[in-house]
Amino acid sequence: MSRRTEKVAALLHKEAGEYLSLLELSGLTTISKVEVTPDLKWGKVWVTIMGSVAVQRQTLGEIVEQLPEFQHGLIRKLKMKIVPRVSFVLDHGEEYAAHINELLKKTHDDEQ
């Protein structure tokens, strides 16, 4: 990633965090990472949502429902020629890591 895309990703991370803190969401939501394409046209915000699968889906739906308002706010706030189109994606990284740890623990317990 270039320095410019890193700066834009950090700026999107900050703005998305501030925006999500203003919403009354069903589940506890954190931003795990933000990626921006090299041409700065697209940005992807990875969110981790605590709770059951139903809570995760509902919370992500609430975020996506407010996406046009967030995008419009970014366009007004950022003084850039191209403001990335943002999408929010559910991050399953922690769930996957927990699953792998559980499998490793089972394998270790089976060996003993």
Legacy VTK file of the C-alpha trace (Angstrom):
# vtk DataFile Version 3.0
C-alpha trace
ASCII
DATASET POLYDATA
POINTS 112 float
0.000 0.000 0.000
1.287 3.438 -0.828
1.581 6.198 1.698
-1.387 8.019 0.184
-3.715 5.001 0.358
-2.598 4.395 3.945
-3.452 7.985 4.864
-6.856 7.778 3.179
-7.544 4.423 4.885
-6.642 5.930 8.263
-8.912 8.890 7.584
-11.781 6.582 6.581
-11.168 4.514 9.723
-11.480 7.623 11.878
-14.582 8.938 10.108
-16.319 5.535 10.082
-15.580 5.097 13.786
-17.050 8.471 14.632
-20.104 7.771 12.494
-20.736 4.312 13.956
-20.487 5.719 17.461
-23.409 8.035 16.666
-25.668 5.192 15.498
-27.744 3.152 17.936
-26.769 -0.314 16.758
-28.049 -3.669 17.996
-24.608 -5.154 18.615
-21.251 -3.942 19.890
-19.349 -2.971 16.762
-15.662 -2.311 16.188
-13.731 -1.542 13.022
-11.021 -4.118 12.471
-9.444 -2.717 9.309
-9.980 -0.436 6.341
-8.726 -1.053 2.817
-8.635 1.459 -0.037
-7.940 0.680 -3.678
-4.828 2.286 -5.200
-6.971 4.585 -7.378
-8.863 5.722 -4.214
-12.242 4.982 -5.821
-13.303 2.219 -3.434
-12.939 1.637 0.283
-13.866 -1.396 2.331
-14.471 -1.130 6.083
-14.206 -4.453 7.922
-16.330 -4.513 11.087
-16.428 -7.004 13.950
-19.812 -7.327 15.621
-20.161 -9.088 18.968
-23.167 -11.341 19.381
-25.028 -14.133 17.668
-25.260 -14.500 13.912
-28.731 -12.926 14.005
-27.398 -9.894 15.906
-24.486 -9.596 13.468
-26.795 -9.657 10.450
-29.203 -7.164 12.008
-26.410 -4.782 12.996
-24.742 -4.983 9.576
-28.145 -4.319 7.995
-28.552 -1.226 10.182
-25.118 0.017 9.096
-25.789 -0.625 5.397
-29.162 1.130 5.704
-27.350 4.288 6.851
-24.580 3.973 4.237
-25.904 6.648 1.820
-25.997 9.194 4.650
-22.450 8.234 5.697
-21.194 8.480 2.105
-22.799 11.889 1.647
-21.217 13.081 4.896
-17.797 11.894 3.696
-18.167 13.782 0.433
-19.028 16.990 2.297
-16.343 16.580 4.975
-13.321 15.382 3.006
-11.550 17.843 0.778
-10.425 15.352 -1.816
-10.830 15.190 -5.574
-11.952 11.550 -5.361
-13.740 10.344 -2.229
-13.813 6.528 -2.028
-17.165 4.727 -2.267
-17.362 2.868 1.017
-18.770 -0.566 1.733
-19.024 -2.271 5.119
-18.118 -5.958 5.381
-18.438 -8.332 8.316
-15.020 -9.519 9.522
-14.983 -13.204 10.467
-11.296 -13.226 11.417
-11.792 -13.597 15.161
-14.337 -16.389 14.727
-11.968 -18.214 12.395
-9.047 -17.815 14.816
-11.176 -19.127 17.695
-12.193 -22.123 15.569
-8.556 -22.909 14.691
-7.541 -22.604 18.365
-10.333 -24.996 19.334
-9.183 -27.521 16.717
-5.585 -27.237 17.905
-6.682 -27.739 21.505
-8.693 -30.867 20.532
-5.678 -32.252 18.663
-3.433 -31.569 21.644
-5.929 -33.183 24.055
-6.256 -36.251 21.798
-2.488 -36.751 21.820
-2.381 -36.998 25.609
LINES 1 113
112 0 1 2 3 4 5 6 7 8 9 10 11 12 13 14 15 16 17 18 19 20 21 22 23 24 25 26 27 28 29 30 31 32 33 34 35 36 37 38 39 40 41 42 43 44 45 46 47 48 49 50 51 52 53 54 55 56 57 58 59 60 61 62 63 64 65 66 67 68 69 70 71 72 73 74 75 76 77 78 79 80 81 82 83 84 85 86 87 88 89 90 91 92 93 94 95 96 97 98 99 100 101 102 103 104 105 106 107 108 109 110 111
